[in-house]
Amino acid sequence: MSLILKNPHSALEVLRERHIDVLEVNVSSRNPGNYWNDVINLAIKHNIPIGQQTSAQKSGRRKNKFEPKSERVGFAETVIKPRMDVSLEQLWADVNEDNVGVWLALDQIQDPHNVGAIFRSAAFFGIRGLILTKDRSAPMNSSVYDVASGGVEHVPFSVQPNLSRALTQAKEKGLWILGTSEHATETVKNVDRGRNWLIILGNEEKGIRQLTEKKCDVVCQIPSDSKVDSLNVSVAAGILMASFTSSV
């Protein structure tokens, strides 16, 4: 299996972190742009094949939002092997009461753009690891990698068929489980920051499942000061990550 990346920032991070998994870089004869030139130069350094993409070949492709809009700028893409997920044991490897951290679990989030945005924020805020559900969830496809803009390369993740069982293991390793719901009575402001937390983010429409909520030690909401009572899940994720990891 291979993935095609159209975002040069995503491609650069794959080249920096695991260049052995980059299969080829394809470019048009026109200048693909500064960031793509960085990709090409690094690919050449690692002896990765550089192919040329013609206008005729490009015309049959669906436009991607990461492709340059200017007609004076060429076309480019990078073909990679996807990053492998890790076991739960590996995900909990650095759980430590003396150096608390934050992990995330995504409970059947289905939009790849949301998953990619969460990965990008998770990398920015130094999240220790991320659990994805295997069923009824967005696959780890090219859109996730491109929206994450390199974030997938810096956050270990584990794809699990049974989230409830994974949460039980997390508790056994010393993590506290924090659910999120707009209907919760507790606010995130009151949650103890001095613990290792696994924060669960729910499906775009239904939120976290009932069985998932039963596993939580605390369920909280992000308080609103307006008539809008909910947020996009990737925005909510960013706020929660900042709240638990940033001193700003």
Legacy VTK file of the C-alpha trace (Angstrom):
# vtk DataFile Version 3.0
C-alpha trace
ASCII
DATASET POLYDATA
POINTS 248 float
0.000 0.000 0.000
1.203 3.511 -0.791
-0.048 7.045 -0.239
0.300 10.113 -2.455
1.104 13.344 -0.622
0.406 16.725 -2.190
1.486 18.860 0.758
5.251 19.535 0.629
5.406 20.011 4.410
4.066 16.489 4.916
6.513 15.119 2.363
9.457 16.901 3.984
8.704 15.415 7.397
8.491 11.891 5.976
11.849 12.439 4.274
13.384 13.717 7.495
11.960 11.039 9.782
11.876 7.882 7.601
13.241 8.553 4.136
13.455 4.799 3.498
9.645 4.821 3.181
9.606 7.435 0.404
9.162 5.615 -2.898
9.392 8.471 -5.395
8.804 12.156 -6.010
6.959 13.201 -9.172
7.194 16.728 -10.563
6.200 18.577 -13.712
8.723 20.328 -15.908
7.662 23.677 -14.441
8.981 25.038 -11.161
6.973 23.237 -8.433
7.644 25.944 -5.813
10.167 26.571 -3.039
8.961 23.959 -0.567
8.800 21.295 -3.255
12.320 22.205 -4.293
13.358 21.398 -0.703
11.580 18.035 -1.050
13.349 17.318 -4.341
16.786 18.247 -2.982
16.358 16.035 0.076
15.045 13.180 -2.066
18.098 13.444 -4.324
20.324 13.346 -1.234
18.725 10.031 -0.252
18.840 8.627 -3.812
15.052 8.571 -4.128
13.753 8.438 -7.719
12.522 11.725 -9.191
9.926 11.284 -11.931
8.409 13.810 -14.294
4.661 14.358 -14.488
3.360 15.715 -17.787
0.410 18.073 -18.274
-1.560 15.270 -19.925
-1.011 12.965 -16.950
-1.992 15.694 -14.536
-5.199 16.561 -16.393
-6.804 13.266 -15.426
-6.205 13.851 -11.722
-8.588 15.356 -9.216
-7.429 18.745 -7.948
-6.032 18.685 -4.424
-6.133 21.780 -2.213
-2.400 21.481 -1.561
-1.529 21.794 -5.247
-0.206 25.235 -6.235
-2.909 27.514 -7.678
-0.651 29.601 -9.888
-0.380 28.528 -13.531
3.275 29.511 -13.411
3.944 26.933 -10.724
4.229 23.262 -11.586
2.780 20.078 -10.158
4.413 17.785 -7.600
3.588 14.815 -5.391
5.406 12.328 -3.179
4.613 8.626 -3.007
5.226 7.066 0.418
4.571 4.010 2.512
2.212 4.796 5.408
3.637 4.992 8.902
3.009 1.837 10.918
0.944 2.063 14.080
2.284 0.753 17.398
0.999 -1.561 20.098
-0.671 -0.245 23.244
2.361 -1.379 25.243
4.545 0.852 23.096
2.061 3.703 23.413
2.248 3.587 27.224
6.035 3.138 27.292
6.755 6.543 28.831
3.889 6.783 31.331
5.507 8.299 34.397
3.937 9.864 37.499
6.932 12.169 37.890
6.625 13.514 34.344
2.924 13.618 33.557
1.692 13.822 29.989
-1.373 13.694 27.779
-2.592 11.009 25.387
-5.611 11.165 23.075
-8.238 8.686 21.930
-10.528 9.352 18.961
-13.862 7.568 19.354
-15.055 6.955 15.785
-14.102 10.326 14.274
-14.965 9.952 10.596
-13.706 13.041 8.759
-10.065 12.619 7.627
-9.629 16.391 7.769
-10.536 16.387 11.469
-8.158 13.504 12.158
-5.367 15.277 10.263
-5.956 18.553 12.110
-5.869 16.712 15.452
-2.565 15.047 14.527
-1.099 18.433 13.616
-2.145 19.971 16.952
-1.019 16.853 18.827
2.472 17.171 17.354
2.554 20.895 18.184
1.567 20.349 21.835
3.753 17.293 22.418
0.978 14.740 22.913
2.531 11.399 23.936
0.335 9.126 21.817
-2.996 8.717 20.086
-5.530 5.865 19.842
-7.734 5.457 16.770
-10.713 3.136 16.530
-10.557 0.598 13.723
-14.252 0.597 12.757
-16.453 3.524 11.712
-13.451 5.834 11.708
-11.544 7.763 9.096
-8.728 5.697 7.571
-5.161 6.918 7.785
-5.199 8.077 4.172
-3.412 10.776 2.164
-5.830 13.482 3.339
-4.955 12.813 6.979
-1.228 13.082 6.233
-1.590 16.237 4.140
-3.838 18.074 6.600
-1.542 17.037 9.464
1.284 18.820 7.619
3.919 16.470 9.040
2.208 15.861 12.395
1.654 12.145 11.729
5.422 11.636 11.792
5.759 12.915 15.359
2.868 11.330 17.274
2.860 7.551 17.841
-0.585 6.070 17.241
-2.322 2.762 17.752
-5.366 1.522 15.805
-7.569 -0.540 18.106
-10.591 -2.773 17.344
-11.943 -2.363 20.879
-11.629 1.079 22.468
-13.216 -0.040 25.736
-10.517 -2.678 26.220
-7.829 -0.114 25.365
-9.195 2.243 28.031
-9.066 -0.550 30.611
-5.399 -1.105 29.760
-4.746 2.626 30.004
-6.133 2.655 33.543
-3.991 -0.329 34.461
-0.947 1.659 33.306
-1.864 4.589 35.535
-3.661 6.917 33.139
-6.837 8.757 34.094
-9.611 8.824 31.477
-11.148 12.183 30.603
-14.258 12.172 28.429
-15.565 15.236 26.626
-19.204 16.152 26.120
-21.106 19.391 25.591
-23.681 18.023 28.068
-21.207 17.497 30.918
-21.697 19.443 34.145
-17.967 19.608 34.970
-15.855 22.133 33.061
-12.326 21.546 31.831
-11.131 24.403 34.047
-11.693 22.267 37.143
-9.840 19.143 36.003
-6.641 18.290 37.914
-3.614 18.956 35.678
-1.227 16.932 37.836
-2.144 13.520 36.381
-1.452 11.473 33.278
-4.609 11.945 31.202
-6.045 10.085 28.242
-8.504 12.551 26.678
-11.293 11.057 24.561
-12.805 12.976 21.658
-16.041 11.710 20.159
-17.702 11.363 16.783
-18.569 14.587 14.922
-22.330 14.056 15.300
-22.842 11.691 18.254
-19.915 12.479 20.512
-18.373 9.741 22.657
-20.325 6.508 22.869
-22.207 5.518 26.023
-19.929 2.529 26.649
-16.909 4.812 26.285
-18.343 7.349 28.708
-18.820 4.649 31.363
-15.044 4.078 31.301
-14.264 7.734 32.034
-13.052 8.956 35.410
-14.234 12.468 34.572
-16.405 13.893 31.790
-16.004 17.602 31.077
-17.071 20.310 28.691
-15.451 23.433 27.279
-17.604 26.252 28.676
-19.200 28.634 26.192
-19.871 32.323 26.685
-22.266 32.574 23.748
-25.318 30.949 22.215
-23.108 28.611 20.166
-22.852 25.549 22.389
-20.535 23.250 20.422
-17.254 23.260 18.498
-15.779 21.332 15.611
-14.028 18.322 17.151
-10.578 19.311 15.883
-10.988 22.817 17.342
-12.153 21.365 20.671
-9.175 19.001 20.612
-6.764 21.912 20.142
-8.284 23.827 23.061
-8.078 20.796 25.348
-4.484 20.037 24.353
-3.454 23.641 24.963
-5.248 23.632 28.301
-3.337 20.587 29.569
0.096 21.139 28.048
0.689 24.866 27.639
1.610 27.405 30.281
0.327 30.263 28.097
LINES 1 249
248 0 1 2 3 4 5 6 7 8 9 10 11 12 13 14 15 16 17 18 19 20 21 22 23 24 25 26 27 28 29 30 31 32 33 34 35 36 37 38 39 40 41 42 43 44 45 46 47 48 49 50 51 52 53 54 55 56 57 58 59 60 61 62 63 64 65 66 67 68 69 70 71 72 73 74 75 76 77 78 79 80 81 82 83 84 85 86 87 88 89 90 91 92 93 94 95 96 97 98 99 100 101 102 103 104 105 106 107 108 109 110 111 112 113 114 115 116 117 118 119 120 121 122 123 124 125 126 127 128 129 130 131 132 133 134 135 136 137 138 139 140 141 142 143 144 145 146 147 148 149 150 151 152 153 154 155 156 157 158 159 160 161 162 163 164 165 166 167 168 169 170 171 172 173 174 175 176 177 178 179 180 181 182 183 184 185 186 187 188 189 190 191 192 193 194 195 196 197 198 199 200 201 202 203 204 205 206 207 208 209 210 211 212 213 214 215 216 217 218 219 220 221 222 223 224 225 226 227 228 229 230 231 232 233 234 235 236 237 238 239 240 241 242 243 244 245 246 247
